[in-house]
Amino acid sequence: MLTGASPSLSIEALTGSTVEIREFHVETAPDTVLIAVLEDGGLISYRRADGSCLHTLNTAEGFSRKLSQLGIRLS
């Protein structure tokens, strides 16, 4: 768990330069959804209109479930 992080912390700062970040606009989320696939799950971040972010780190099971809820299919 990451506590005390600034809402301005980017997904790129969390994942590093070697992780691909994919951007989605979905009807079920008012914010831009940013996805990073990680070794045992993934990071789903929501970028708000003001530029701040909410990051959620997920296990493989939780990542799959949340992507399904958002209607996002990764190839």
C-alpha positions as CSV (number, residue, x, y, z in Angstrom):
1,M,0.0,0.0,0.0
2,L,1.2,3.5,-0.8
3,T,0.2,6.1,1.7
4,G,0.8,9.8,1.8
5,A,1.5,10.1,-1.9
6,S,0.6,13.3,-3.7
7,P,-2.4,13.2,-6.0
8,S,-0.1,14.6,-8.6
9,L,2.0,11.5,-8.7
10,S,1.8,10.0,-12.2
11,I,1.3,6.4,-13.1
12,E,4.6,6.6,-15.0
13,A,6.4,7.7,-11.8
14,L,5.0,4.6,-10.1
15,T,5.7,2.0,-12.8
16,G,8.9,3.3,-14.4
17,S,9.7,3.8,-18.0
18,T,9.7,0.2,-19.1
19,V,6.0,-0.5,-18.4
20,E,3.5,0.2,-21.1
21,I,0.7,2.5,-20.0
22,R,-2.6,2.2,-22.0
23,E,-5.3,4.9,-21.9
24,F,-9.0,4.3,-22.1
25,H,-12.2,6.3,-22.1
26,V,-15.1,4.2,-20.9
27,E,-18.7,5.0,-20.3
28,T,-18.6,3.4,-16.8
29,A,-15.9,5.8,-15.5
30,P,-16.1,9.6,-15.6
31,D,-12.3,9.9,-15.6
32,T,-9.6,8.7,-18.0
33,V,-8.6,5.2,-17.1
34,L,-4.9,4.3,-17.3
35,I,-3.8,0.7,-17.3
36,A,-0.4,-0.8,-16.5
37,V,-0.1,-4.6,-16.7
38,L,2.4,-5.9,-14.0
39,E,3.9,-9.3,-13.2
40,D,1.2,-10.4,-10.7
41,G,-1.7,-8.1,-11.5
42,G,-1.8,-4.5,-12.6
43,L,-2.2,-0.9,-11.8
44,I,-5.4,0.9,-12.7
45,S,-5.3,4.7,-12.4
46,Y,-8.0,7.3,-12.8
47,R,-6.8,10.6,-14.2
48,R,-9.2,13.4,-13.2
49,A,-10.0,16.5,-15.2
50,D,-7.8,18.6,-12.8
51,G,-4.8,16.3,-13.6
52,S,-4.8,14.5,-10.2
53,C,-4.8,10.7,-10.1
54,L,-6.2,7.9,-8.0
55,H,-4.1,4.8,-8.3
56,T,-5.4,1.2,-7.5
57,L,-2.9,-1.7,-7.3
58,N,-4.6,-5.0,-8.0
59,T,-3.7,-8.7,-7.7
60,A,-4.1,-10.7,-10.9
61,E,-7.7,-11.7,-9.9
62,G,-8.7,-8.2,-8.8
63,F,-7.2,-6.7,-11.9
64,S,-9.1,-9.0,-14.2
65,R,-12.3,-8.4,-12.3
66,K,-12.0,-4.6,-12.3
67,L,-11.1,-4.6,-16.1
68,S,-14.2,-6.6,-16.7
69,Q,-16.3,-4.2,-14.6
70,L,-14.9,-1.3,-16.6
71,G,-15.6,-3.1,-19.9
72,I,-11.9,-3.1,-20.9
73,R,-10.5,-6.0,-22.8
74,L,-6.7,-6.2,-23.2
75,S,-5.3,-8.1,-26.1
